Amino acid sequence: MRTMSMRTSEVPSRGTRDGAGEGAGKRAGTADTDPDDIRDLSWQVDANCVGVDPDIFFPERGASTKEAKSICTACQVRENCLEYALDNGEKFGIWGGTSERERRRLRRARAAARQVKAAEAGRRVAV
């Protein structure tokens, strides 16, 4: 499995953007990770982006995301990738076929849904 170093977090998969090569960053199960924080990232081996130039998934501002999204479209682990990005607050690149802006919208929508659910639960308890 390849890893990629990014500005905001340690990220698995898709080679390395900075050219550091195989093994850059932290990987689940390595000595430099917290054993209580190891996540199952085995889904990555089935990703369509394995072996693809990572620059495709990190286009310059204003550049097209179509190529990256087309790779994600038929990917069997797209949901896993998207959830990884949402869970880890990925702010850059295409993850699970979504852009930074699309993930922000998803996070906001999920947060709003949690608030509504909590409010409804509170009303049920209070009645």
C-alpha angles and dihedrals in degrees: 000000000000126000134207129213115223135178099251107033148359107271134193126222140012101077117270127304093205094049094246090135134212115358100022113146127010124314128198110264098023123124093251095060127087106254090218090054100052112129127194104257096163090116089075094077088066095050119121090224095064107122094009120126104268092216087075089065094046105049121178116264109288094014121125120275093191096104094051093044091049089056089051095046097081097028113130093211097047093119092051090050093049092048090049090054093047094045092049099041095241105189100178135059138007114306124174089354094302133116126224090263093049091051091050089054091049092050091050092047092049092048090050091049090051090051092050091048092049091048091050091048089050092052092049091051094046094051 
